[in-house]
Amino acid sequence: MERGGWRATDLDAGFQCAGCGEWNNTSVDPSAGRRQEYVEDCQVCCKANVLRVYYDNAEHEYVITSELE
């Protein structure tokens, strides 16, 4: 770990598609900050999901929520 607890590499993560409900593998880039928002297509149904990523200080992990674009 680097100073401040940030890792230099992407972290494996996932999200549930807001359209079809299927689980999708993704990764979080900690260097992009503790709050992120971006669009990623579902790996199953191809619908665009708006992903909101935030770091939960109590749980010491990133949380991802999704909604259709």
Buried (B, 14 or more C-beta within 10 A) or exposed (E): EEEEEEEEEEEEBEBBBBBEEEEBEBEBBBEEEEEBEEEBEBEEEEBEBBBBBBBEEEEEEBEBBBEEE
